[in-house]
Amino acid sequence: MNVIKNLKLLELNDLEIYSAINGEEKREQQGIELIPSENYTWPEVLIANGSILTNKYSEGYPGKRYYGGQEFTDRVESIAIERAKKLFRAEHANVQPLSGSPMNQAVYLSFCKPGDTILGMDLSHGGHLTHGAPVSHMGQIFNFVRYKTDPENNGKIDFDELLKTAKEKKPKIILCGYTSYPRDLDYAAFKKVADEVGAVTMADMAHIAGLIAGNAMKNPLDFGFDIMTITTHKSLRGPRAGLILCKKKFAKQIDKSVFPGLQGGPHMHTIAAMAVALGKAMQPEFKTYAHQILKNAQALAQVFLNNNVKLITNGTDNHMMVIDTIKSFNIDGKTAEQTLDKISVTVNKQTIPDDPNPPLKPSGIRLGTPAATTRGMQEIEMQKIGAWIINGLTIYQDENKLREIKKEVEAMCLQFPVPGI
Ligand SMILES: *Cc1c(COP(=O)(O)O)cnc(C)c1O
């Protein structure tokens, strides 16, 4: 079998790309990755993802392909489907979406015609770009209407308001699941509203897929949701890809919407890597991992709360938190992100609910614990990380002090190797 770790061949034949990959390996090893949508995948996933399966065209589905030579690709895709169904207690799985964006597009296009209404979360309150941002094509094709969280009430969603909007706007789909919302969701309440107005329920669980797989958070499918979409490269630790889980009655239309509706040939190397990741996520160790992500998030949030740092919704129920950096440190999110880069702590700038500042210079940063947890960091490390962040953002203009903190950060990181490097 090919060995993708044999980077020597690449070094000999394409030094430019080799050295960029090498540089990225060093960067990932040296610093602390706190972007909540990132993770370090398993070496076995890297091997499958770098395999010769990339050579093969497999348009169609197992047993029903447009090209010959599908003995092994059928096996790979069927295994991925079976594991996905079992892990997420789903009636049907489509493992072909090339990433999270086409996965959500395939669902919208499966249930809606241009101009139809989809009810989703306000983007500044946590909704994702693919939930109909005006700059996205989906935002122009469909009529996205919004609900919000209540900042006075720890970010809770007001379901009376949501029901009112749903009755008025008559959405085809009610969408929940977000990219920057640190709280758990009341899926039963969403389902109740959807049933009342005859809408389909869709949960975009891209961020917390690993936490659901590890039984650390609730699974919307257990509450009768029609559709659940996940990305496999975030808390689930798999390859970059999307996965759609749905009720059997929607299986045909979802499959048709992914292929031939939206995509051509599936990426079989990615699907093999996804199957490997799903297999890993079924092991008992993964449950421990998922629960540790939450414990680490609690530990990190506690450091911030103890030091009067303003967290959006005043805390977290999942793996992520959003800091209001203007209120906490009197600096915007972009400056905060750049400051933390200087101490080798990677986060991303983040809009906060109804942010008065523009998206490229928003009022906050977002951080999360899946990647650090993958390296084996625990509560004690979270306390150190929290202190470094607070310290760094407080003295952000003092380059000498920032350099000192960076040394401490990098010394700790050496003790926690990145898997696959
Ligand atoms: C990351 C994410 C996506 C999209 O994933 P890509 O793979 O980046 O296209 C969709 N929805 C949510 C909630 C996400 O967090």
PDBQT file of the ligand as one rigid body, heavy atoms in Angstrom, charges set to zero:
ROOT
HETATM    1  C1  LIG A 501     -18.290  24.469   8.793  1.00  0.00    +0.000 C 
HETATM    2  C2  LIG A 501     -19.748  24.572   8.638  1.00  0.00    +0.000 A 
HETATM    3  C3  LIG A 501     -20.372  24.344   7.401  1.00  0.00    +0.000 A 
HETATM    4  C4  LIG A 501     -19.665  24.253   6.064  1.00  0.00    +0.000 C 
HETATM    5  O1  LIG A 501     -18.596  23.482   5.933  1.00  0.00    +0.000 OA
HETATM    6  P1  LIG A 501     -17.487  23.632   4.785  1.00  0.00    +0.000 P 
HETATM    7  O2  LIG A 501     -16.919  22.278   4.764  1.00  0.00    +0.000 OA
HETATM    8  O3  LIG A 501     -16.561  24.692   5.249  1.00  0.00    +0.000 OA
HETATM    9  O4  LIG A 501     -18.152  24.004   3.504  1.00  0.00    +0.000 OA
HETATM   10  C5  LIG A 501     -21.759  24.342   7.372  1.00  0.00    +0.000 A 
HETATM   11  N1  LIG A 501     -22.475  24.580   8.469  1.00  0.00    +0.000 NA
HETATM   12  C6  LIG A 501     -21.912  24.837   9.667  1.00  0.00    +0.000 A 
HETATM   13  C7  LIG A 501     -22.773  25.097  10.851  1.00  0.00    +0.000 C 
HETATM   14  C8  LIG A 501     -20.531  24.851   9.792  1.00  0.00    +0.000 A 
HETATM   15  O5  LIG A 501     -19.981  25.119  10.971  1.00  0.00    +0.000 OA
ENDROOT
TORSDOF 0
